[in-house]
């Protein structure tokens, strides 16, 4: 789903709430989130949910009854892997000792179990990216 870009990293509390939402198969209300989170008060969860809504990481999934009260339930609209990559790239770009992408990839490859297979996949990705860039130049 398209969403606006957020230049800020998530706080620890925001990440805690996102992890709880990702781990659930169904949308959750704030009180359920605070029960599942270590040291997450209902007030903290409400505040964090507002911030995550503003950043377009979550949406209101439905209005449901919580006991006898109507309340909003929330679900994530960004995948965990996408958010983690976004945070990594954001941190990576802020570093004053700019690490080059080739150096980063080389270091990561050293830790791969099947380095040859990974290199083949990377070559395919790079070729696809080159083709895309060539098409954009035309």
C-alpha positions as CSV (number, residue, x, y, z in Angstrom):
1,X,0.0,0.0,0.0
2,X,1.3,3.4,-0.8
3,X,2.1,5.6,2.1
4,X,4.0,8.9,2.7
5,X,7.6,8.7,3.5
6,X,8.7,9.3,7.0
7,X,12.2,10.6,7.6
8,X,12.2,9.9,11.3
9,X,13.1,6.6,12.9
10,X,10.6,5.0,15.2
11,X,11.0,5.4,18.9
12,X,11.3,2.3,21.1
13,X,7.7,2.6,22.2
14,X,6.5,2.9,18.6
15,X,8.5,-0.1,17.6
16,X,7.0,-2.0,20.6
17,X,3.5,-1.3,19.4
18,X,4.3,-2.2,15.8
19,X,5.8,-5.6,16.9
20,X,2.6,-6.3,18.9
21,X,0.5,-5.4,15.9
22,X,2.6,-7.5,13.5
23,X,2.4,-10.5,15.8
24,X,-1.4,-10.4,15.8
25,X,-3.5,-12.1,13.1
26,X,-6.3,-9.6,13.7
27,X,-6.6,-5.9,14.4
28,X,-6.2,-4.9,18.1
29,X,-7.7,-2.2,20.3
30,X,-5.5,-0.1,22.5
31,X,-6.3,-2.0,25.7
32,X,-5.3,-5.3,24.0
33,X,-2.0,-3.8,22.9
34,X,-1.2,-2.4,26.4
35,X,-2.0,-5.9,27.9
36,X,0.4,-7.6,25.5
37,X,3.2,-5.1,26.0
38,X,5.6,-5.0,28.9
39,X,5.2,-1.8,30.7
40,X,3.0,-0.2,28.1
41,X,0.3,1.8,29.8
42,X,-3.0,2.5,28.0
43,X,-2.2,6.2,27.8
44,X,1.2,5.5,26.2
45,X,-0.4,3.1,23.7
46,X,-3.0,5.8,22.8
47,X,-0.3,8.4,22.2
48,X,1.9,6.0,20.2
49,X,-1.1,4.9,18.1
50,X,-1.8,8.5,17.2
51,X,1.8,9.0,16.1
52,X,1.8,5.8,14.0
53,X,-1.4,6.9,12.3
54,X,0.2,10.2,11.5
55,X,3.2,8.4,10.0
56,X,0.9,6.1,8.0
57,X,2.3,2.9,9.5
58,X,-1.1,1.8,10.8
59,X,-4.8,2.3,10.0
60,X,-8.0,2.1,11.9
61,X,-9.3,-1.3,10.8
62,X,-12.7,-1.1,12.4
63,X,-14.9,0.3,15.2
64,X,-15.6,-2.5,17.6
65,X,-17.0,-3.1,21.1
66,X,-14.5,-3.4,23.9
67,X,-16.8,-4.4,26.7
68,X,-19.7,-2.0,26.4
69,X,-17.7,0.8,24.8
70,X,-17.1,1.4,21.1
71,X,-13.4,1.7,20.3
72,X,-11.1,1.7,17.3
73,X,-9.1,-1.4,16.3
74,X,-5.8,-1.0,14.5
75,X,-3.7,-2.9,12.0
76,X,-0.3,-2.3,10.5
77,X,-0.1,-1.3,6.8
78,X,3.6,-1.6,6.5
79,X,5.4,-4.9,6.5
80,X,8.0,-5.5,9.2
81,X,10.8,-6.1,6.8
82,X,10.0,-2.9,4.9
83,X,10.0,-0.8,8.1
84,X,13.3,-2.4,9.3
85,X,14.9,-1.7,5.9
86,X,13.7,1.9,6.0
87,X,15.1,2.4,9.4
88,X,18.4,0.8,8.4
89,X,18.7,3.0,5.3
90,X,17.7,6.1,7.3
91,X,20.5,5.3,9.9
92,X,22.9,4.4,7.1
93,X,22.4,7.7,5.3
94,X,22.9,9.7,8.5
95,X,26.3,8.2,9.3
96,X,29.2,10.7,8.9
97,X,31.6,8.0,7.9
98,X,29.6,7.1,4.8
99,X,29.9,3.4,4.2
100,X,29.7,2.7,0.5
101,X,27.1,0.2,-0.7
102,X,29.7,-2.1,-2.4
103,X,31.6,-2.2,1.0
104,X,28.4,-3.0,2.8
105,X,27.4,-5.7,0.4
106,X,30.9,-7.2,0.5
107,X,30.8,-7.4,4.3
108,X,27.3,-8.9,4.3
109,X,28.4,-11.5,1.8
110,X,31.2,-12.7,4.0
111,X,28.5,-13.7,6.5
112,X,26.3,-15.6,4.1
113,X,26.0,-19.3,4.4
114,X,25.6,-19.8,0.6
115,X,27.6,-17.0,-0.8
116,X,27.6,-18.2,-4.4
117,X,23.8,-18.5,-4.6
118,X,23.4,-15.0,-3.0
119,X,25.8,-13.5,-5.5
120,X,23.8,-15.0,-8.4
121,X,20.6,-13.5,-6.9
122,X,22.3,-10.2,-6.5
123,X,23.6,-10.3,-10.1
124,X,20.0,-10.9,-11.3
125,X,18.7,-8.0,-9.1
126,X,21.5,-5.7,-10.4
127,X,20.7,-6.6,-14.0
128,X,17.0,-5.8,-13.4
129,X,17.9,-2.5,-11.8
130,X,20.2,-1.6,-14.7
131,X,17.4,-2.3,-17.2
132,X,15.0,-0.2,-15.2
133,X,17.5,2.7,-15.1
134,X,18.1,2.4,-18.8
135,X,14.3,2.5,-19.5
136,X,14.0,5.7,-17.4
137,X,16.8,7.4,-19.3
138,X,15.0,6.9,-22.6
